[in-house]
Amino acid sequence: MSDNYPAGLETTSATDTAPDALDGRRDVRLTQRYSAAEASAVEARARALGVKPGAWVRAVVRDALDARRAEVAALHGSAATRPDPQRATAVEQLRRVGVNLNQLVRAINADGELTDHVEDLLDAVEAVRPALNGVRAEFGDRTRL
């Protein structure tokens, strides 16, 4: 806005900001300048919500143009939560166990026989199964192995 048209004094019709009027093809580009701190804040907010900075800015602007919209709230509602570091570590360890187990099954299928080493590994898998079921239940998986 300029000094001739301060923000808030220019009126727009309700149809200009109706939800349908704000939807559609995005073929016009607007460019804004931000301070380094502002740009960092926009990028941090977008990163926290798991979206691109432009998507977050667009949601804020669309909400400002039409109070009936709740796009920023929708972004917050659909934001991916960051995993708990302990859970992330447990999931990574389980992934490695799964990879090893898959390699074991491939070896059994390729050889067609159970060697003593393979039987020892299968016994180890059986010993770990109760702990694995506990971790899976903690993560919300109710299936049993």
Secondary structure, DSSP 8 states (H G I E B T S, - for coil): --SSS-TTTS---TTTSSHHHH-S-----------HHHHHHHHHHHHHHTS-HHHHHHHHHHHHH-TT--HHHHHHHH------HHHHHHHHHHHHHHHHHHHHHHHHHHH-S--HHHHHHHHHHHHHHHHHHHHHHHTT-----
